[in-house]
Every structure is written in structure tokens, then in C-alpha cells.
Amino acid sequence: MVRMADATDAVAPTESAPADAEPTPAATPPEPPPLTEKPVEHNRIRIDYRKPWPRPKVKGLVIDYHTHLFAHRHQKDWIEANKHFGIDAFITMTPLEEAAAVQRDLVGRVQFIAIPNWHNPGGDWVDDWLRRLEAFYNLGSRIIKFHMAPGSMERFKYSLEHPGVQKIIAEAVSRNMILMSHVGDPDTWYNSKYTDTAKYGTREEHYRIWEGQLEAHRGHPWVGAHLGGNPENPAYLQSLLDRFPDLYLDLSATRWMVREVSARRDAMREFVIRNADRLLWGSDQVSGDKRDFDFLASRLWAHRKLWETAYVGPTPIHDPDLPDDQQPVLRGLALPDDVLQKIYHDNVVKLLAKHGVHFDE
């Protein structure tokens, strides 16, 4: 089970290629099989997601750092899909109202990220967020998430610099909680949804604000979700990691990572290997009443193909950011075993241990 401790504690053959395989030369991806009817969004190439997969080549628990298990009633398919793909434990942004039931049934396999009430923040959202922070803390959470995507900042009329957000950050830091943020969004969105810069601001402004907070909180760990919200620019991500030694990046989001990591496959493989000690794997898996085993499995299939194998071919998940005739090609990074060990297990275990959370293995 997950044990809370003081902060001073010491801290079979399948489609998959071997995780340590050398990169394969660029190849023309195979065409999807002809379809007689429109496939579902999460299986456009008709994969049998129940086909056996080997466990990842990892000693210890395979931990998904970034998930959204929204409700206790979603657990059956969630657990089945994770077990099938060799995922043992996860860290989730579960609403506070569902957290106790989830924790009770998944002892030792779950840890929470503290979040506000996104859907109904009410009048004094700062006080409500602070109350929820304390409740999550009492459930063992040692991570807090700030969703500062352009759409969220416009909707709630705040940024990381807002006095209320600053108050919440200060409270989290005083409790030795890991800071985590979603800053930025896909370039495809900046070029479509966010073209009204008077309303949404610019990517440059969003990152200026975040960098200011990273500077203000040197010495305190901060996790940037979705490869810092900018997988399109590995050179910029490298500059962030070089300038801010307390910064970690997670590898979450499926369609976004498949599209942008695959598009710059060689550069991203080099980036991940170079920064293997600073990256946390996450799926950004989101549960739902209509999201069954196959839907959940599609995300895990794509992630394991992307990070572990040399697969080059169509992705099973439809990408709504691109036209139907320009869907992404998934190009696997075939990461070495020692890198997979770090991103799937070692890094998150070491990071949480510094904040008093230990998984029993």
C-alpha cells in the first residue's frame, strides 16, 4: 500500500519490437485495411486490443503519472485495461468527491493530484480551492495541478500571476507539495482556436509567465504536463530543463504526443534519452461513462508503441486536429531499456519519496 512518511525519510512474442532496438530507417507506413463502414474514433485500423502484450521491461511498478479517473464507477474497465497493458499504479486528477471511494478500492495503486472544482468553482474559488487542497493533502496527495491552458485562463480570468493563484501556490509550497502545471497547448490550436490574441494571449506571453514562476520557485520541484505543453519545440524544452534544474516534464497526452513526437522522431528520441532523469511517463487517460475497455486500451496501445517500439504505421486513434486524409503516422522511439526504467518507474518513485510518499513494491 502507499505509505505516508515524513519528508525527511531517505529517500511472448507480440507486434512490439524490443524496447532497446536500434531506430529503423524511415519507411512508408502501411495503408490501413479497407473498411466497409466508418470505424470508431479509437480504432480506425481495426486492432484487436485484447491481443496479449508483454509487460514493459521494468523492475518494480509501472506507474502512469498523469491520469483522470473521474469516478469510482469507471474503475472496472479502467483496471482491466491497465492490467492488460502492464500498468500497475497511477496518479490521478480525481474529483475530491470521488477520491475516497477510489482510494479505498485501489489501496497501494493510486495517488492523487490536488485539483479545484473545475465545473462549478462557485463564488470564492480561492477559498474553495484551498479547502480542497487541504482535503487532498489529508488523503495523502503531495502534488497540486494548475491548469493554465489558454482556454482555461480566459474562462476563469486568471493566470499563474493572479493573486488568488499565488496564494494557493504559497500554501502548497508550505506543505511541501510538488507544483504541476498545464501551460500551452498544441500549435494546431494556437493556429485555430486561439488566433484572437487579444482574448487568449500568445504562446510567448504564456511561457513568460511560467518561466517567471519557475524562477520564483527555484529549489522546489515543478512538473510541466504534456512535455511542458510544447512537444513541437524540443530545443525550447531543452533550454527550460537546462535553466531550471527543479523542473520535470511528463510525457502525457496521446493524440498530441503521437502527432508531434512522431513528426520529429529522431530529435525527440535524442531529447528523451538525454533527459531520461527528468521525464515522467503519463498517458493523460480520461475515464467516462461511455469509455469502455477498447477506448482506454487504444491510448495505452499507442503510448507503448510510441515509446517502446520501432513501429512505423498508422495510429488507431483519429486525430480531429488534422484532415481525414492527413492523419498522423506513429513513429516509435524504441527507447533503450534503461530509459524506460526511469520514465516508467524510477523518476516518479524518487520524486514522490522526497515528499513523503512511498509505493510498496
SULRAMO-V702627 format. One record per helix or strand of 3 or more residues. SS is the DSSP state (alpha for helix, beta for strand). FROM is the first residue (numbers start at 1). TO is the last residue. Records with the same first field share a line. If there is no record, write none. Layout:
SS: FROM-TO, FROM-TO
This chain:
beta: 2-4, 63-68, 89-92, 110-114, 143-148, 178-183, 222-224, 247-250, 312-314, 329-331, 357-359
alpha: 72-84, 96-105, 125-138, 150-156, 163-174, 187-190, 197-200, 203-216, 225-228, 234-243, 254-263, 265-274, 276-278, 293-308, 324-326, 337-353
